């Protein structure tokens, strides 16, 4: 019918107009259909940064900079002292060697920080690591000839740590304590002899029969560690040198030792009782060697 024909023609015109509008307005972007398993292609406008670096070699390093006096590893004294409290024994040992390097290169730097260095370093006498204790003995060996009488005010602290080492459960730490006493006897005999009230009882305990039986371990000579036999010889030789220092001190003071006097003053020492104990322990030690 006519109405049906008109509706059909009008609908066709409308569809044609819509198709023309779609052709006039192009799409904003073209969507690329990717295949499964294919990587995304790099866009044409991508920027690829390239970084180039070159090494700068410095043949020599200045020992003085904004940090002050530094070691070979560019560490000053404060950095090295902080590393002395590190949990790793190798770091503690390297820090001790670094402080020794600074002290040997600049003596004024050593004397200006003497209290800070000596009070921190002596703590390694009872360190569980053998390498750290050996580094301490080497440090003291090199520093004592440089210091002179400047170390005398610090001797009470050193004696406290020495007595702590002599009463330690480890035989190696006790041997290192005797090694430090021998160094003190070598460089400061009169000063260390003034502390005989504190040190002589520990010598007696080291040479007593109970102590000898307790340390008769166990450790052999082939292990490189001190056994009971070698430790007793070391203790006897150290005691001999220490007694010689005491006799030299008495010759200088020109005072006779008191007879059976016991007071709170450490200088008033009960010599007769101590000599009898020393003779008895010495004889028993010779019998059991």
C-alpha positions as CSV (number, residue, x, y, z in Angstrom):
1,X,0.0,0.0,0.0
2,X,1.0,3.6,-0.2
3,X,1.6,4.0,3.5
4,X,3.8,1.0,3.5
5,X,5.8,2.3,0.6
6,X,6.3,5.7,2.2
7,X,7.5,4.3,5.5
8,X,10.0,2.1,3.7
9,X,11.4,5.0,1.6
10,X,11.6,7.3,4.7
11,X,13.4,4.6,6.7
12,X,15.9,4.1,3.9
13,X,16.7,7.8,3.7
14,X,17.3,7.9,7.5
15,X,19.7,5.0,7.2
16,X,21.6,6.7,4.4
17,X,22.0,9.9,6.4
18,X,23.4,8.0,9.4
19,X,25.9,6.2,7.3
20,X,27.1,9.5,5.8
21,X,27.6,11.0,9.3
22,X,29.7,8.1,10.4
23,X,32.0,8.5,7.4
24,X,32.5,12.2,8.0
25,X,33.6,11.7,11.7
26,X,36.9,9.6,11.8
27,X,37.6,7.6,14.9
28,X,39.9,9.0,17.7
29,X,42.3,6.1,17.6
30,X,42.7,2.9,15.8
31,X,42.6,-0.2,18.0
32,X,45.1,-2.8,17.1
33,X,44.0,-6.3,17.5
34,X,46.7,-8.5,19.0
35,X,47.1,-12.1,18.5
36,X,47.4,-14.5,21.4
37,X,51.0,-15.2,22.5
38,X,52.4,-12.1,20.7
39,X,54.3,-9.4,22.6
40,X,53.2,-5.8,22.6
41,X,55.1,-3.9,19.9
42,X,57.2,-0.9,21.0
43,X,55.5,2.3,20.2
44,X,57.1,4.6,17.6
45,X,57.3,7.6,20.1
46,X,59.0,5.6,22.9
47,X,62.1,7.0,24.6
48,X,65.0,4.7,25.5
49,X,67.4,6.3,28.1
50,X,71.0,5.4,27.7
51,X,73.4,5.9,30.7
52,X,77.2,6.0,30.3
53,X,79.6,6.0,33.2
54,X,83.4,6.3,33.5
55,X,85.8,5.5,36.3
56,X,88.0,8.2,37.8
57,X,91.3,6.8,39.1
58,X,93.1,8.8,41.8
59,X,96.7,7.7,42.3
60,X,97.1,9.2,45.7
61,X,94.8,10.0,48.6
62,X,95.3,12.9,50.9
63,X,95.5,11.9,54.6
64,X,93.9,15.2,55.7
65,X,90.4,16.1,54.5
66,X,87.2,17.4,56.1
67,X,87.2,14.2,58.3
68,X,90.6,15.1,59.8
69,X,93.3,12.5,59.9
70,X,92.1,9.3,58.2
71,X,93.4,5.8,57.7
72,X,94.1,4.0,54.5
73,X,90.4,3.0,54.3
74,X,89.3,6.7,54.7
75,X,88.1,6.2,58.3
76,X,88.8,8.8,61.1
77,X,89.2,8.0,64.8
78,X,85.5,8.4,65.6
79,X,84.6,5.9,62.8
80,X,87.1,3.4,64.0
81,X,86.0,3.7,67.7
82,X,82.4,3.0,66.6
83,X,83.6,-0.1,64.8
84,X,85.2,-1.4,67.9
85,X,81.7,-2.3,69.1
86,X,80.8,-4.3,66.0
87,X,79.4,-7.8,66.3
88,X,81.9,-9.2,63.8
89,X,85.3,-10.0,65.2
90,X,87.1,-9.3,61.9
91,X,85.6,-5.7,61.9
92,X,86.8,-5.2,65.5
93,X,90.3,-6.4,64.6
94,X,90.5,-4.2,61.5
95,X,89.3,-1.2,63.6
96,X,92.0,-1.8,66.2
97,X,94.7,-2.0,63.4
98,X,93.3,1.2,61.9
99,X,93.7,3.0,65.3
100,X,97.2,1.7,65.5
101,X,97.9,3.1,62.1
102,X,96.6,6.6,63.1
103,X,98.6,6.6,66.3
104,X,101.8,5.6,64.6
105,X,101.4,8.2,61.8
106,X,100.5,11.1,64.1
107,X,101.6,11.1,67.8
108,X,99.9,14.4,68.6
109,X,96.6,12.8,67.5
110,X,97.3,9.9,69.9
111,X,98.0,12.1,72.9
112,X,95.0,14.4,72.3
113,X,92.6,11.3,72.3
114,X,94.6,9.2,74.7
115,X,91.8,8.5,77.3
116,X,89.2,7.7,74.6
117,X,91.6,5.2,72.9
118,X,93.1,3.4,76.0
119,X,89.8,2.9,77.8
120,X,88.1,1.4,74.8
121,X,91.0,-0.7,73.6
122,X,91.7,-2.5,76.9
123,X,88.2,-4.1,76.7
124,X,89.5,-6.5,74.1
125,X,91.6,-8.3,76.6
126,X,88.6,-10.5,77.5
127,X,87.3,-10.7,73.9
128,X,86.2,-14.2,72.9
129,X,88.0,-13.9,69.6
130,X,91.7,-14.9,69.6
131,X,92.5,-12.7,66.6
132,X,91.2,-9.6,68.4
133,X,93.2,-10.3,71.5
134,X,96.3,-10.9,69.5
135,X,95.7,-7.5,67.8
136,X,95.4,-5.9,71.2
137,X,98.7,-7.4,72.4
138,X,100.3,-6.1,69.2
139,X,98.7,-2.7,69.7
140,X,100.1,-2.4,73.3
141,X,103.5,-3.6,72.2
142,X,103.8,-0.8,69.6
143,X,102.1,2.0,71.8
144,X,103.8,1.5,75.1
145,X,107.2,2.8,73.9
146,X,105.5,5.9,72.5
147,X,103.4,6.9,75.5
148,X,106.0,7.1,78.2
149,X,104.5,8.1,81.6
150,X,101.3,9.3,80.0
151,X,99.7,5.9,80.5
152,X,100.3,5.9,84.3
153,X,96.9,7.4,85.2
154,X,95.2,4.6,83.3
155,X,97.0,1.7,85.0
156,X,94.2,1.1,87.6
157,X,91.8,0.4,84.7
158,X,94.3,-1.9,83.1
159,X,94.8,-3.8,86.3
160,X,91.1,-4.3,86.6
161,X,90.9,-5.9,83.2
162,X,94.1,-7.9,83.8
163,X,92.6,-9.4,87.0
164,X,89.4,-10.2,85.1
165,X,91.4,-12.0,82.4
166,X,93.4,-14.0,85.0
167,X,90.2,-15.3,86.5
168,X,88.5,-16.1,83.2
169,X,87.3,-19.6,82.4
170,X,89.2,-19.7,79.1
171,X,92.8,-20.8,79.4
172,X,93.8,-18.7,76.4
173,X,92.4,-15.5,77.9
174,X,94.3,-16.2,81.1
175,X,97.5,-16.6,79.0
176,X,96.9,-13.3,77.2
177,X,96.4,-11.7,80.6
178,X,99.8,-12.9,81.6
179,X,101.2,-11.6,78.3
180,X,99.9,-8.1,79.0
181,X,101.4,-8.2,82.5
182,X,104.8,-9.1,81.0
183,X,104.5,-6.1,78.7
184,X,103.7,-3.9,81.7
185,X,106.7,-5.3,83.5
186,X,109.0,-4.7,80.6
187,X,108.0,-1.1,80.0
188,X,106.7,0.1,83.4
189,X,108.1,-2.2,86.0
190,X,107.9,0.2,89.0
191,X,104.3,1.3,88.1
192,X,103.0,-2.3,87.8
193,X,104.8,-3.4,91.0
194,X,102.7,-0.9,93.0
195,X,99.7,-3.1,92.3
196,X,101.1,-6.2,93.9
197,X,98.2,-6.5,96.4
198,X,95.8,-7.0,93.6
199,X,98.0,-9.2,91.3
200,X,99.8,-11.6,93.7
201,X,96.6,-13.4,94.9
202,X,95.8,-14.2,91.3
203,X,99.3,-15.6,90.7
204,X,98.7,-17.8,93.7
205,X,95.4,-19.0,92.4
206,X,96.8,-19.7,88.9
207,X,99.6,-21.9,90.4
208,X,97.5,-23.6,93.0
209,X,96.9,-27.4,92.8
210,X,93.2,-27.1,92.2
211,X,93.8,-24.7,89.4
212,X,96.4,-27.0,87.9
213,X,94.1,-30.0,88.0
214,X,91.2,-28.0,86.5
215,X,93.4,-26.8,83.6
216,X,95.2,-30.1,83.0
217,X,93.0,-30.5,80.0
218,X,92.7,-31.6,77.6
219,X,94.6,-29.2,75.1
220,X,97.7,-30.7,73.5
221,X,100.9,-29.1,72.3
222,X,100.2,-29.8,68.6
223,X,97.1,-27.6,68.6
224,X,99.0,-24.3,69.0
225,X,97.1,-23.4,72.1
226,X,98.5,-23.2,75.6
227,X,98.0,-26.4,77.6
228,X,98.3,-26.8,81.4
229,X,102.0,-27.5,81.3
230,X,103.0,-24.6,79.1
231,X,100.6,-22.3,81.0
232,X,102.2,-23.1,84.4
233,X,105.7,-22.4,83.0
234,X,104.4,-19.1,81.6
235,X,102.8,-18.2,85.0
236,X,106.0,-19.1,86.9
237,X,108.2,-17.0,84.6
238,X,105.8,-14.1,84.9
239,X,105.7,-14.4,88.6
240,X,109.5,-14.4,88.8
241,X,109.7,-11.1,86.8
242,X,106.9,-9.5,88.8
243,X,108.7,-10.3,92.1
244,X,111.9,-8.8,90.8
245,X,110.0,-5.6,90.1
246,X,108.6,-5.6,93.6
247,X,112.2,-6.0,95.0
248,X,113.4,-3.1,92.9
249,X,110.5,-1.0,94.2
250,X,111.4,-1.8,97.7
251,X,115.0,-0.9,97.1
252,X,114.0,2.5,95.8
253,X,111.5,3.2,98.6
254,X,114.0,1.9,101.2
255,X,111.3,0.7,103.5
256,X,111.1,-2.7,105.1
257,X,107.8,-4.6,104.5
258,X,105.5,-4.6,107.5
259,X,105.3,-7.8,109.6
260,X,101.8,-9.4,109.8
261,X,100.0,-6.1,109.3
262,X,96.5,-6.3,107.6
263,X,94.8,-3.0,107.0
264,X,92.5,-1.6,104.4
265,X,95.4,0.3,102.7
266,X,96.6,-1.7,99.7
267,X,100.2,-0.4,100.3
268,X,100.2,-2.1,103.8
269,X,100.4,-5.6,102.6
270,X,100.9,-8.8,104.6
271,X,104.2,-9.8,103.1
272,X,105.2,-12.6,105.4
273,X,102.0,-14.6,104.7
274,X,102.3,-14.0,101.0
275,X,105.9,-15.1,100.8
276,X,105.0,-18.3,102.6
277,X,102.2,-19.0,100.2
278,X,104.4,-18.2,97.2
279,X,107.1,-20.6,98.4
280,X,104.6,-23.4,99.0
281,X,102.9,-23.0,95.7
282,X,106.2,-22.7,93.9
283,X,107.4,-25.9,95.3
284,X,104.2,-27.8,94.6
285,X,104.2,-26.5,91.1
286,X,107.7,-27.8,90.5
287,X,106.7,-31.2,91.8
288,X,103.7,-31.5,89.5
289,X,105.4,-30.2,86.3
